[in-house]
Amino acid sequence: MVKGHPRRVPLFPSLMVLALVVMLVRAVAAVEMLGDITVEPTMVKGSPTAPVTIVEFSDYQ
Amino acid sequence: MLKEYPGRVRLIFKDLPLASHALARPAHEAARCAGALGRYWPYHDKLFANQPSFERADLVRYAGEVGLSRERFTACLDARRFAAEVEADVEQARAIGVRGTPTFVINGRVVAGALPVEDFRTLIDEALKDKP
């Protein structure tokens, strides 16, 4: 290696991996699960840290 | 209940349109469309307040009444954009043995049927004792 010229790490593959990790983390965070029950964020009321969670299965009609 | 137990209770609504209720499924899909457009709970409350008037024209009118764009809402409803999500809720209910409505799962404890408020308080207080 020539002094004064540090080895370059290819930037493009690193960014691709980083983007993939971010996408996976976001996907996991977007789908909350409560046991076998999925949680749609728009259909939730109350604090996410509440000690009591009530899941209501209901029929509008 | 949420107002009575601020910060201590969270409510998660799940769709369970019964097969015997022909207009229920479109209503549940409509509520999810409202949710996608940012007005889930007002629309949800509107549906409960107007049971069982859930013809298509009613669903579109309610959307307008809660401040949604009728065009965007109608496009979502007619495309049945959330049919799969509603069906997924029905399948999840089946998987955990829920058959009727309303059914509540309070910190994992399944409670079937519409309960008096006092019974809810008791169940919530018991759950809070377990997880103070």
N, CA and C atoms of all chains as a GROMACS GRO file, in nm:
protein
  579
    1MET      N    1   0.085  -0.120   0.000
    1MET     CA    2   0.000   0.000   0.000
    1MET      C    3   0.089   0.124   0.000
    2VAL      N    4   0.055   0.220  -0.077
    2VAL     CA    5   0.134   0.343  -0.086
    2VAL      C    6   0.100   0.433   0.032
    3LYS      N    7   0.204   0.485   0.098
    3LYS     CA    8   0.182   0.570   0.214
    3LYS      C    9   0.101   0.694   0.175
    4GLY      N   10   0.007   0.729   0.258
    4GLY     CA   11  -0.074   0.849   0.230
    4GLY      C   12  -0.196   0.819   0.145
    5HIS      N   13  -0.212   0.693   0.106
    5HIS     CA   14  -0.330   0.654   0.029
    5HIS      C   15  -0.401   0.537   0.097
    6PRO      N   16  -0.481   0.563   0.201
    6PRO     CA   17  -0.548   0.453   0.272
    6PRO      C   18  -0.639   0.374   0.178
    7ARG      N   19  -0.653   0.243   0.210
    7ARG     CA   20  -0.734   0.156   0.126
    7ARG      C   21  -0.879   0.204   0.128
    8ARG      N   22  -0.937   0.216   0.014
    8ARG     CA   23  -1.074   0.265   0.005
    8ARG      C   24  -1.174   0.150   0.016
    9VAL      N   25  -1.276   0.172   0.099
    9VAL     CA   26  -1.384   0.074   0.109
    9VAL      C   27  -1.491   0.116   0.009
   10PRO      N   28  -1.533   0.024  -0.077
   10PRO     CA   29  -1.637   0.063  -0.175
   10PRO      C   30  -1.760   0.117  -0.104
   11LEU      N   31  -1.800   0.236  -0.140
   11LEU     CA   32  -1.910   0.304  -0.070
   11LEU      C   33  -2.047   0.248  -0.109
   12PHE      N   34  -2.064   0.214  -0.235
   12PHE     CA   35  -2.196   0.175  -0.284
   12PHE      C   36  -2.251   0.050  -0.213
   13PRO      N   37  -2.173  -0.060  -0.206
   13PRO     CA   38  -2.225  -0.178  -0.134
   13PRO      C   39  -2.257  -0.150   0.011
   14SER      N   40  -2.176  -0.066   0.078
   14SER     CA   41  -2.201  -0.034   0.219
   14SER      C   42  -2.334   0.039   0.235
   15LEU      N   43  -2.358   0.132   0.146
   15LEU     CA   44  -2.485   0.206   0.153
   15LEU      C   45  -2.604   0.115   0.126
   16MET      N   46  -2.584   0.021   0.035
   16MET     CA   47  -2.692  -0.074   0.004
   16MET      C   48  -2.728  -0.157   0.128
   17VAL      N   49  -2.626  -0.205   0.198
   17VAL     CA   50  -2.648  -0.286   0.318
   17VAL      C   51  -2.718  -0.201   0.424
   18LEU      N   52  -2.670  -0.078   0.440
   18LEU     CA   53  -2.731   0.012   0.540
   18LEU      C   54  -2.878   0.036   0.508
   19ALA      N   55  -2.908   0.061   0.381
   19ALA     CA   56  -3.047   0.086   0.340
   19ALA      C   57  -3.134  -0.036   0.366
   20LEU      N   58  -3.078  -0.153   0.342
   20LEU     CA   59  -3.152  -0.278   0.364
   20LEU      C   60  -3.183  -0.297   0.512
   21VAL      N   61  -3.084  -0.268   0.596
   21VAL     CA   62  -3.105  -0.281   0.741
   21VAL      C   63  -3.214  -0.185   0.787
   22VAL      N   64  -3.208  -0.060   0.739
   22VAL     CA   65  -3.308   0.040   0.778
   22VAL      C   66  -3.448  -0.006   0.734
   23MET      N   67  -3.457  -0.059   0.613
   23MET     CA   68  -3.587  -0.106   0.563
   23MET      C   69  -3.641  -0.220   0.649
   24LEU      N   70  -3.555  -0.311   0.687
   24LEU     CA   71  -3.599  -0.426   0.768
   24LEU      C   72  -3.645  -0.381   0.907
   25VAL      N   73  -3.568  -0.289   0.966
   25VAL     CA   74  -3.605  -0.239   1.100
   25VAL      C   75  -3.739  -0.169   1.093
   26ARG      N   76  -3.760  -0.089   0.988
   26ARG     CA   77  -3.887  -0.017   0.973
   26ARG      C   78  -4.002  -0.115   0.954
   27ALA      N   79  -3.981  -0.218   0.875
   27ALA     CA   80  -4.087  -0.316   0.849
   27ALA      C   81  -4.126  -0.387   0.978
   28VAL      N   82  -4.028  -0.423   1.058
   28VAL     CA   83  -4.056  -0.491   1.184
   28VAL      C   84  -4.132  -0.397   1.278
   29ALA      N   85  -4.090  -0.271   1.283
   29ALA     CA   86  -4.153  -0.175   1.373
   29ALA      C   87  -4.296  -0.144   1.331
   30ALA      N   88  -4.324  -0.152   1.200
   30ALA     CA   89  -4.456  -0.114   1.150
   30ALA      C   90  -4.563  -0.216   1.185
   31VAL      N   91  -4.526  -0.341   1.203
   31VAL     CA   92  -4.625  -0.444   1.231
   31VAL      C   93  -4.606  -0.494   1.374
   32GLU      N   94  -4.678  -0.433   1.463
   32GLU     CA   95  -4.672  -0.477   1.601
   32GLU      C   96  -4.754  -0.604   1.614
   33MET      N   97  -4.706  -0.697   1.691
   33MET     CA   98  -4.780  -0.821   1.716
   33MET      C   99  -4.808  -0.832   1.865
   34LEU      N  100  -4.926  -0.882   1.895
   34LEU     CA  101  -4.964  -0.906   2.034
   34LEU      C  102  -4.999  -1.054   2.040
   35GLY      N  103  -4.899  -1.135   2.068
   35GLY     CA  104  -4.920  -1.278   2.053
   35GLY      C  105  -4.942  -1.309   1.908
   36ASP      N  106  -5.056  -1.370   1.877
   36ASP     CA  107  -5.089  -1.402   1.738
   36ASP      C  108  -5.169  -1.290   1.671
   37ILE      N  109  -5.187  -1.180   1.741
   37ILE     CA  110  -5.274  -1.074   1.691
   37ILE      C  111  -5.191  -0.959   1.635
   38THR      N  112  -5.219  -0.922   1.511
   38THR     CA  113  -5.151  -0.805   1.454
   38THR      C  114  -5.219  -0.678   1.504
   39VAL      N  115  -5.143  -0.572   1.508
   39VAL     CA  116  -5.197  -0.445   1.557
   39VAL      C  117  -5.183  -0.340   1.448
   40GLU      N  118  -5.297  -0.291   1.401
   40GLU     CA  119  -5.296  -0.184   1.301
   40GLU      C  120  -5.290  -0.050   1.377
   41PRO      N  121  -5.182   0.026   1.360
   41PRO     CA  122  -5.164   0.147   1.442
   41PRO      C  123  -5.280   0.246   1.439
   42THR      N  124  -5.350   0.256   1.326
   42THR     CA  125  -5.459   0.354   1.321
   42THR      C  126  -5.579   0.308   1.403
   43MET      N  127  -5.581   0.180   1.441
   43MET     CA  128  -5.697   0.125   1.513
   43MET      C  129  -5.665   0.105   1.662
   44VAL      N  130  -5.577   0.190   1.711
   44VAL     CA  131  -5.535   0.180   1.851
   44VAL      C  132  -5.560   0.313   1.920
   45LYS      N  133  -5.607   0.304   2.044
   45LYS     CA  134  -5.624   0.423   2.128
   45LYS      C  135  -5.548   0.401   2.258
   46GLY      N  136  -5.488   0.505   2.310
   46GLY     CA  137  -5.421   0.493   2.439
   46GLY      C  138  -5.270   0.479   2.424
   47SER      N  139  -5.205   0.486   2.538
   47SER     CA  140  -5.059   0.484   2.540
   47SER      C  141  -5.002   0.348   2.504
   48PRO      N  142  -4.899   0.346   2.418
   48PRO     CA  143  -4.836   0.217   2.385
   48PRO      C  144  -4.768   0.152   2.504
   49THR      N  145  -4.744   0.230   2.609
   49THR     CA  146  -4.678   0.174   2.727
   49THR      C  147  -4.778   0.140   2.838
   50ALA      N  148  -4.906   0.149   2.808
   50ALA     CA  149  -5.008   0.120   2.910
   50ALA      C  150  -4.993  -0.024   2.959
   51PRO      N  151  -5.008  -0.045   3.089
   51PRO     CA  152  -4.991  -0.181   3.142
   51PRO      C  153  -5.105  -0.276   3.106
   52VAL      N  154  -5.220  -0.218   3.070
   52VAL     CA  155  -5.334  -0.303   3.034
   52VAL      C  156  -5.369  -0.279   2.887
   53THR      N  157  -5.377  -0.388   2.814
   53THR     CA  158  -5.418  -0.381   2.673
   53THR      C  159  -5.549  -0.456   2.656
   54ILE      N  160  -5.647  -0.386   2.601
   54ILE     CA  161  -5.775  -0.449   2.570
   54ILE      C  162  -5.785  -0.462   2.418
   55VAL      N  163  -5.799  -0.584   2.372
   55VAL     CA  164  -5.824  -0.608   2.230
   55VAL      C  165  -5.973  -0.634   2.216
   56GLU      N  166  -6.037  -0.555   2.131
   56GLU     CA  167  -6.181  -0.571   2.112
   56GLU      C  168  -6.208  -0.625   1.971
   57PHE      N  169  -6.268  -0.742   1.965
   57PHE     CA  170  -6.315  -0.797   1.838
   57PHE      C  171  -6.461  -0.759   1.828
   58SER      N  172  -6.496  -0.682   1.725
   58SER     CA  173  -6.633  -0.635   1.720
   58SER      C  174  -6.684  -0.628   1.577
   59ASP      N  175  -6.816  -0.617   1.569
   59ASP     CA  176  -6.887  -0.616   1.441
   59ASP      C  177  -6.968  -0.486   1.439
   60TYR      N  178  -6.950  -0.407   1.334
   60TYR     CA  179  -7.023  -0.279   1.331
   60TYR      C  180  -7.174  -0.299   1.321
   61GLN      N  181  -7.212  -0.409   1.255
   61GLN     CA  182  -7.356  -0.427   1.236
   61GLN      C  183  -7.417  -0.495   1.357
   62MET      N  184  -6.360   0.427   2.936
   62MET     CA  185  -6.262   0.353   3.015
   62MET      C  186  -6.121   0.413   3.001
   63LEU      N  187  -6.089   0.454   2.877
   63LEU     CA  188  -5.957   0.512   2.854
   63LEU      C  189  -5.941   0.642   2.932
   64LYS      N  190  -6.051   0.718   2.940
   64LYS     CA  191  -6.045   0.844   3.015
   64LYS      C  192  -6.036   0.817   3.166
   65GLU      N  193  -6.097   0.708   3.206
   65GLU     CA  194  -6.099   0.674   3.348
   65GLU      C  195  -5.963   0.620   3.395
   66TYR      N  196  -5.889   0.562   3.301
   66TYR     CA  197  -5.758   0.504   3.334
   66TYR      C  198  -5.651   0.566   3.244
   67PRO      N  199  -5.629   0.697   3.256
   67PRO     CA  200  -5.535   0.762   3.163
   67PRO      C  201  -5.394   0.703   3.172
   68GLY      N  202  -5.341   0.668   3.054
   68GLY     CA  203  -5.205   0.614   3.047
   68GLY      C  204  -5.193   0.469   3.090
   69ARG      N  205  -5.302   0.411   3.139
   69ARG     CA  206  -5.290   0.275   3.193
   69ARG      C  207  -5.364   0.170   3.110
   70VAL      N  208  -5.446   0.219   3.016
   70VAL     CA  209  -5.521   0.124   2.933
   70VAL      C  210  -5.504   0.162   2.786
   71ARG      N  211  -5.482   0.062   2.706
   71ARG     CA  212  -5.474   0.081   2.561
   71ARG      C  213  -5.580  -0.007   2.496
   72LEU      N  214  -5.649   0.046   2.396
   72LEU     CA  215  -5.753  -0.029   2.326
   72LEU      C  216  -5.710  -0.056   2.182
   73ILE      N  217  -5.722  -0.180   2.143
   73ILE     CA  218  -5.692  -0.220   2.005
   73ILE      C  219  -5.820  -0.276   1.946
   74PHE      N  220  -5.866  -0.215   1.839
   74PHE     CA  221  -5.989  -0.263   1.775
   74PHE      C  222  -5.954  -0.361   1.664
   75LYS      N  223  -6.028  -0.472   1.661
   75LYS     CA  224  -6.010  -0.573   1.557
   75LYS      C  225  -6.142  -0.596   1.486
   76ASP      N  226  -6.134  -0.611   1.354
   76ASP     CA  227  -6.254  -0.632   1.274
   76ASP      C  228  -6.303  -0.776   1.284
   77LEU      N  229  -6.429  -0.790   1.318
   77LEU     CA  230  -6.488  -0.925   1.314
   77LEU      C  231  -6.632  -0.916   1.261
   78PRO      N  232  -6.643  -0.885   1.130
   78PRO     CA  233  -6.778  -0.881   1.071
   78PRO      C  234  -6.834  -1.022   1.066
   79LEU      N  235  -6.952  -1.040   1.121
   79LEU     CA  236  -7.012  -1.173   1.124
   79LEU      C  237  -7.075  -1.203   0.988
   80ALA      N  238  -7.067  -1.330   0.949
   80ALA     CA  239  -7.119  -1.371   0.818
   80ALA      C  240  -7.268  -1.344   0.807
   81SER      N  241  -7.337  -1.348   0.921
   81SER     CA  242  -7.482  -1.327   0.920
   81SER      C  243  -7.520  -1.180   0.898
   82HIS      N  244  -7.423  -1.092   0.905
   82HIS     CA  245  -7.450  -0.949   0.886
   82HIS      C  246  -7.396  -0.906   0.750
   83ALA      N  247  -7.484  -0.903   0.653
   83ALA     CA  248  -7.442  -0.881   0.514
   83ALA      C  249  -7.372  -0.747   0.492
   84LEU      N  250  -7.410  -0.646   0.568
   84LEU     CA  251  -7.353  -0.513   0.544
   84LEU      C  252  -7.232  -0.483   0.632
   85ALA      N  253  -7.199  -0.578   0.717
   85ALA     CA  254  -7.091  -0.551   0.812
   85ALA      C  255  -6.954  -0.541   0.744
   86ARG      N  256  -6.926  -0.635   0.655
   86ARG     CA  257  -6.792  -0.639   0.597
   86ARG      C  258  -6.758  -0.511   0.521
   87PRO      N  259  -6.848  -0.462   0.434
   87PRO     CA  260  -6.817  -0.334   0.369
   87PRO      C  261  -6.796  -0.221   0.470
   88ALA      N  262  -6.870  -0.225   0.580
   88ALA     CA  263  -6.853  -0.122   0.682
   88ALA      C  264  -6.714  -0.128   0.745
   89HIS      N  265  -6.667  -0.250   0.770
   89HIS     CA  266  -6.533  -0.264   0.828
   89HIS      C  267  -6.426  -0.220   0.728
   90GLU      N  268  -6.447  -0.255   0.602
   90GLU     CA  269  -6.350  -0.211   0.500
   90GLU      C  270  -6.353  -0.059   0.488
   91ALA      N  271  -6.472  -0.003   0.498
   91ALA     CA  272  -6.486   0.143   0.490
   91ALA      C  273  -6.413   0.211   0.605
   92ALA      N  274  -6.422   0.154   0.724
   92ALA     CA  275  -6.354   0.214   0.839
   92ALA      C  276  -6.204   0.214   0.818
   93ARG      N  277  -6.154   0.108   0.760
   93ARG     CA  278  -6.010   0.102   0.733
   93ARG      C  279  -5.970   0.204   0.626
   94CYS      N  280  -6.058   0.225   0.529
   94CYS     CA  281  -6.031   0.331   0.430
   94CYS      C  282  -6.024   0.466   0.501
   95ALA      N  283  -6.117   0.488   0.592
   95ALA     CA  284  -6.115   0.614   0.669
   95ALA      C  285  -5.985   0.625   0.747
   96GLY      N  286  -5.940   0.513   0.801
   96GLY     CA  287  -5.814   0.512   0.875
   96GLY      C  288  -5.696   0.548   0.786
   97ALA      N  289  -5.696   0.492   0.666
   97ALA     CA  290  -5.586   0.521   0.573
   97ALA      C  291  -5.584   0.668   0.536
   98LEU      N  292  -5.701   0.732   0.544
   98LEU     CA  293  -5.711   0.875   0.511
   98LEU      C  294  -5.704   0.962   0.636
   99GLY      N  295  -5.677   0.901   0.750
   99GLY     CA  296  -5.651   0.977   0.872
   99GLY      C  297  -5.769   1.002   0.964
  100ARG      N  298  -5.883   0.932   0.943
  100ARG     CA  299  -6.001   0.959   1.026
  100ARG      C  300  -6.065   0.829   1.075
  101TYR      N  301  -5.981   0.738   1.122
  101TYR     CA  302  -6.036   0.608   1.162
  101TYR      C  303  -6.138   0.620   1.275
  102TRP      N  304  -6.100   0.680   1.387
  102TRP     CA  305  -6.188   0.678   1.504
  102TRP      C  306  -6.316   0.759   1.486
  103PRO      N  307  -6.310   0.877   1.424
  103PRO     CA  308  -6.438   0.947   1.399
  103PRO      C  309  -6.532   0.863   1.312
  104TYR      N  310  -6.475   0.795   1.212
  104TYR     CA  311  -6.558   0.712   1.125
  104TYR      C  312  -6.612   0.591   1.199
  105HIS      N  313  -6.528   0.531   1.278
  105HIS     CA  314  -6.565   0.417   1.363
  105HIS      C  315  -6.685   0.455   1.452
  106ASP      N  316  -6.673   0.569   1.516
  106ASP     CA  317  -6.782   0.615   1.604
  106ASP      C  318  -6.909   0.642   1.523
  107LYS      N  319  -6.890   0.695   1.405
  107LYS     CA  320  -7.004   0.724   1.317
  107LYS      C  321  -7.078   0.596   1.280
  108LEU      N  322  -7.004   0.491   1.253
  108LEU     CA  323  -7.067   0.363   1.219
  108LEU      C  324  -7.148   0.308   1.336
  109PHE      N  325  -7.091   0.311   1.454
  109PHE     CA  326  -7.164   0.259   1.569
  109PHE      C  327  -7.289   0.344   1.598
  110ALA      N  328  -7.277   0.472   1.571
  110ALA     CA  329  -7.392   0.560   1.597
  110ALA      C  330  -7.503   0.542   1.495
  111ASN      N  331  -7.469   0.482   1.382
  111ASN     CA  332  -7.568   0.471   1.274
  111ASN      C  333  -7.601   0.327   1.235
  112GLN      N  334  -7.575   0.235   1.326
  112GLN     CA  335  -7.611   0.095   1.298
  112GLN      C  336  -7.759   0.085   1.271
  113PRO      N  337  -7.801   0.003   1.176
  113PRO     CA  338  -7.722  -0.075   1.081
  113PRO      C  339  -7.731  -0.017   0.939
  114SER      N  340  -7.729   0.113   0.929
  114SER     CA  341  -7.741   0.177   0.797
  114SER      C  342  -7.606   0.180   0.728
  115PHE      N  343  -7.573   0.074   0.659
  115PHE     CA  344  -7.441   0.060   0.599
  115PHE      C  345  -7.446   0.031   0.450
  116GLU      N  346  -7.547   0.084   0.384
  116GLU     CA  347  -7.544   0.073   0.238
  116GLU      C  348  -7.430   0.161   0.187
  117ARG      N  349  -7.388   0.136   0.064
  117ARG     CA  350  -7.273   0.209   0.010
  117ARG      C  351  -7.292   0.360   0.021
  118ALA      N  352  -7.411   0.407  -0.016
  118ALA     CA  353  -7.437   0.551  -0.011
  118ALA      C  354  -7.422   0.605   0.131
  119ASP      N  355  -7.463   0.525   0.230
  119ASP     CA  356  -7.447   0.566   0.370
  119ASP      C  357  -7.299   0.578   0.406
  120LEU      N  358  -7.223   0.476   0.366
  120LEU     CA  359  -7.080   0.474   0.400
  120LEU      C  360  -7.008   0.595   0.341
  121VAL      N  361  -7.045   0.629   0.218
  121VAL     CA  362  -6.981   0.745   0.152
  121VAL      C  363  -7.025   0.875   0.221
  122ARG      N  364  -7.153   0.880   0.257
  122ARG     CA  365  -7.203   1.001   0.324
  122ARG      C  366  -7.131   1.021   0.459
  123TYR      N  367  -7.113   0.912   0.534
  123TYR     CA  368  -7.044   0.925   0.663
  123TYR      C  369  -6.901   0.976   0.644
  124ALA      N  370  -6.839   0.931   0.534
  124ALA     CA  371  -6.702   0.976   0.507
  124ALA      C  372  -6.699   1.128   0.493
  125GLY      N  373  -6.794   1.180   0.419
  125GLY     CA  374  -6.802   1.325   0.403
  125GLY      C  375  -6.829   1.394   0.536
  126GLU      N  376  -6.913   1.332   0.617
  126GLU     CA  377  -6.949   1.393   0.746
  126GLU      C  378  -6.833   1.396   0.845
  127VAL      N  379  -6.736   1.305   0.828
  127VAL     CA  380  -6.620   1.312   0.919
  127VAL      C  381  -6.503   1.386   0.855
  128GLY      N  382  -6.530   1.450   0.742
  128GLY     CA  383  -6.429   1.539   0.684
  128GLY      C  384  -6.337   1.475   0.583
  129LEU      N  385  -6.376   1.359   0.531
  129LEU     CA  386  -6.291   1.293   0.431
  129LEU      C  387  -6.329   1.335   0.290
  130SER      N  388  -6.232   1.324   0.202
  130SER     CA  389  -6.259   1.344   0.059
  130SER      C  390  -6.344   1.227   0.012
  131ARG      N  391  -6.462   1.255  -0.038
  131ARG     CA  392  -6.550   1.147  -0.084
  131ARG      C  393  -6.488   1.072  -0.202
  132GLU      N  394  -6.417   1.144  -0.286
  132GLU     CA  395  -6.358   1.080  -0.403
  132GLU      C  396  -6.252   0.978  -0.362
  133ARG      N  397  -6.164   1.021  -0.274
  133ARG     CA  398  -6.056   0.930  -0.231
  133ARG      C  399  -6.113   0.814  -0.151
  134PHE      N  400  -6.210   0.845  -0.067
  134PHE     CA  401  -6.271   0.739   0.013
  134PHE      C  402  -6.342   0.637  -0.076
  135THR      N  403  -6.419   0.688  -0.172
  135THR     CA  404  -6.494   0.599  -0.262
  135THR      C  405  -6.400   0.511  -0.344
  136ALA      N  406  -6.290   0.568  -0.388
  136ALA     CA  407  -6.193   0.490  -0.466
  136ALA      C  408  -6.140   0.374  -0.382
  137CYS      N  409  -6.110   0.402  -0.256
  137CYS     CA  410  -6.060   0.298  -0.165
  137CYS      C  411  -6.167   0.193  -0.140
  138LEU      N  412  -6.287   0.239  -0.112
  138LEU     CA  413  -6.398   0.146  -0.080
  138LEU      C  414  -6.429   0.056  -0.200
  139ASP      N  415  -6.442   0.116  -0.317
  139ASP     CA  416  -6.481   0.039  -0.436
  139ASP      C  417  -6.371  -0.058  -0.480
  140ALA      N  418  -6.247  -0.022  -0.451
  140ALA     CA  419  -6.136  -0.111  -0.486
  140ALA      C  420  -6.121  -0.224  -0.384
  141ARG      N  421  -6.197  -0.214  -0.278
  141ARG     CA  422  -6.187  -0.311  -0.165
  141ARG      C  423  -6.040  -0.324  -0.121
  142ARG      N  424  -5.981  -0.207  -0.102
  142ARG     CA  425  -5.837  -0.201  -0.072
  142ARG      C  426  -5.801  -0.277   0.056
  143PHE      N  427  -5.894  -0.282   0.150
  143PHE     CA  428  -5.862  -0.344   0.279
  143PHE      C  429  -5.937  -0.475   0.304
  144ALA      N  430  -5.984  -0.535   0.197
  144ALA     CA  431  -6.056  -0.663   0.213
  144ALA      C  432  -5.967  -0.768   0.279
  145ALA      N  433  -5.843  -0.775   0.236
  145ALA     CA  434  -5.752  -0.878   0.290
  145ALA      C  435  -5.723  -0.854   0.438
  146GLU      N  436  -5.711  -0.727   0.476
  146GLU     CA  437  -5.680  -0.696   0.616
  146GLU      C  438  -5.798  -0.732   0.707
  147VAL      N  439  -5.919  -0.704   0.659
  147VAL     CA  440  -6.038  -0.740   0.738
  147VAL      C  441  -6.046  -0.892   0.751
  148GLU      N  442  -6.022  -0.960   0.642
  148GLU     CA  443  -6.025  -1.107   0.646
  148GLU      C  444  -5.916  -1.161   0.739
  149ALA      N  445  -5.801  -1.096   0.741
  149ALA     CA  446  -5.693  -1.140   0.830
  149ALA      C  447  -5.737  -1.128   0.976
  150ASP      N  448  -5.810  -1.022   1.009
  150ASP     CA  449  -5.862  -1.008   1.146
  150ASP      C  450  -5.959  -1.121   1.179
  151VAL      N  451  -6.044  -1.154   1.083
  151VAL     CA  452  -6.141  -1.263   1.104
  151VAL      C  453  -6.066  -1.394   1.128
  152GLU      N  454  -5.962  -1.416   1.051
  152GLU     CA  455  -5.883  -1.540   1.066
  152GLU      C  456  -5.813  -1.543   1.202
  153GLN      N  457  -5.762  -1.427   1.245
  153GLN     CA  458  -5.695  -1.422   1.376
  153GLN      C  459  -5.795  -1.450   1.487
  154ALA      N  460  -5.915  -1.399   1.472
  154ALA     CA  461  -6.019  -1.425   1.573
  154ALA      C  462  -6.046  -1.576   1.580
  155ARG      N  463  -6.062  -1.637   1.464
  155ARG     CA  464  -6.086  -1.782   1.459
  155ARG      C  465  -5.972  -1.857   1.527
  156ALA      N  466  -5.851  -1.814   1.496
  156ALA     CA  467  -5.732  -1.885   1.546
  156ALA      C  468  -5.724  -1.887   1.698
  157ILE      N  469  -5.776  -1.782   1.761
  157ILE     CA  470  -5.769  -1.779   1.908
  157ILE      C  471  -5.902  -1.817   1.971
  158GLY      N  472  -5.994  -1.866   1.888
  158GLY     CA  473  -6.119  -1.919   1.942
  158GLY      C  474  -6.230  -1.819   1.963
  159VAL      N  475  -6.215  -1.698   1.906
  159VAL     CA  476  -6.320  -1.598   1.920
  159VAL      C  477  -6.426  -1.626   1.813
  160ARG      N  478  -6.550  -1.638   1.858
  160ARG     CA  479  -6.658  -1.673   1.764
  160ARG      C  480  -6.765  -1.562   1.755
  161GLY      N  481  -6.789  -1.494   1.864
  161GLY     CA  482  -6.896  -1.395   1.866
  161GLY      C  483  -6.844  -1.256   1.895
  162THR      N  484  -6.935  -1.159   1.882
  162THR     CA  485  -6.897  -1.021   1.909
  162THR      C  486  -6.994  -0.960   2.010
  163PRO      N  487  -6.948  -0.866   2.090
  163PRO     CA  488  -6.807  -0.832   2.104
  163PRO      C  489  -6.734  -0.935   2.191
  164THR      N  490  -6.607  -0.953   2.161
  164THR     CA  491  -6.521  -1.032   2.250
  164THR      C  492  -6.399  -0.947   2.282
  165PHE      N  493  -6.362  -0.948   2.407
  165PHE     CA  494  -6.249  -0.868   2.453
  165PHE      C  495  -6.138  -0.960   2.502
  166VAL      N  496  -6.016  -0.917   2.475
  166VAL     CA  497  -5.900  -0.988   2.531
  166VAL      C  498  -5.826  -0.886   2.616
  167ILE      N  499  -5.832  -0.907   2.747
  167ILE     CA  500  -5.775  -0.810   2.840
  167ILE      C  501  -5.647  -0.870   2.899
  168ASN      N  502  -5.535  -0.817   2.854
  168ASN     CA  503  -5.405  -0.874   2.890
  168ASN      C  504  -5.403  -1.026   2.876
  169GLY      N  505  -5.457  -1.072   2.767
  169GLY     CA  506  -5.454  -1.215   2.737
  169GLY      C  507  -5.575  -1.292   2.787
  170ARG      N  508  -5.658  -1.230   2.869
  170ARG     CA  509  -5.776  -1.298   2.923
  170ARG      C  510  -5.896  -1.272   2.832
  171VAL      N  511  -5.955  -1.378   2.781
  171VAL     CA  512  -6.065  -1.362   2.685
  171VAL      C  513  -6.198  -1.348   2.760
  172VAL      N  514  -6.272  -1.242   2.724
  172VAL     CA  515  -6.400  -1.215   2.788
  172VAL      C  516  -6.503  -1.194   2.676
  173ALA      N  517  -6.601  -1.281   2.668
  173ALA     CA  518  -6.700  -1.274   2.560
  173ALA      C  519  -6.825  -1.200   2.605
  174GLY      N  520  -6.878  -1.119   2.512
  174GLY     CA  521  -7.005  -1.053   2.537
  174GLY      C  522  -6.991  -0.910   2.585
  175ALA      N  523  -7.100  -0.836   2.567
  175ALA     CA  524  -7.103  -0.696   2.612
  175ALA      C  525  -7.118  -0.696   2.764
  176LEU      N  526  -7.024  -0.633   2.830
  176LEU     CA  527  -7.024  -0.634   2.976
  176LEU      C  528  -7.069  -0.500   3.031
  177PRO      N  529  -7.129  -0.500   3.149
  177PRO     CA  530  -7.155  -0.373   3.217
  177PRO      C  531  -7.023  -0.302   3.249
  178VAL      N  532  -7.028  -0.172   3.254
  178VAL     CA  533  -6.906  -0.094   3.279
  178VAL      C  534  -6.838  -0.138   3.408
  179GLU      N  535  -6.918  -0.169   3.507
  179GLU     CA  536  -6.862  -0.207   3.637
  179GLU      C  537  -6.777  -0.334   3.626
  180ASP      N  538  -6.823  -0.427   3.542
  180ASP     CA  539  -6.745  -0.550   3.521
  180ASP      C  540  -6.612  -0.519   3.453
  181PHE      N  541  -6.617  -0.423   3.361
  181PHE     CA  542  -6.493  -0.383   3.295
  181PHE      C  543  -6.394  -0.325   3.396
  182ARG      N  544  -6.447  -0.241   3.484
  182ARG     CA  545  -6.360  -0.181   3.587
  182ARG      C  546  -6.292  -0.292   3.667
  183THR      N  547  -6.371  -0.390   3.706
  183THR     CA  548  -6.317  -0.500   3.787
  183THR      C  549  -6.206  -0.573   3.711
  184LEU      N  550  -6.232  -0.603   3.583
  184LEU     CA  551  -6.132  -0.675   3.504
  184LEU      C  552  -6.005  -0.592   3.485
  185ILE      N  553  -6.022  -0.462   3.461
  185ILE     CA  554  -5.906  -0.376   3.443
  185ILE      C  555  -5.827  -0.364   3.574
  186ASP      N  556  -5.900  -0.348   3.684
  186ASP     CA  557  -5.833  -0.338   3.814
  186ASP      C  558  -5.755  -0.465   3.845
  187GLU      N  559  -5.812  -0.579   3.811
  187GLU     CA  560  -5.743  -0.706   3.833
  187GLU      C  561  -5.617  -0.714   3.747
  188ALA      N  562  -5.629  -0.669   3.622
  188ALA     CA  563  -5.513  -0.670   3.532
  188ALA      C  564  -5.405  -0.575   3.582
  189LEU      N  565  -5.447  -0.461   3.636
  189LEU     CA  566  -5.349  -0.365   3.688
  189LEU      C  567  -5.278  -0.420   3.812
  190LYS      N  568  -5.348  -0.501   3.891
  190LYS     CA  569  -5.284  -0.560   4.009
  190LYS      C  570  -5.171  -0.653   3.966
  191ASP      N  571  -5.195  -0.722   3.854
  191ASP     CA  572  -5.093  -0.813   3.803
  191ASP      C  573  -4.976  -0.736   3.742
  192LYS      N  574  -5.006  -0.619   3.683
  192LYS     CA  575  -4.902  -0.538   3.618
  192LYS      C  576  -4.915  -0.394   3.664
  193PRO      N  577  -4.875  -0.364   3.787
  193PRO     CA  578  -4.896  -0.229   3.841
  193PRO      C  579  -4.817  -0.122   3.764
   0.00000   0.00000   0.00000
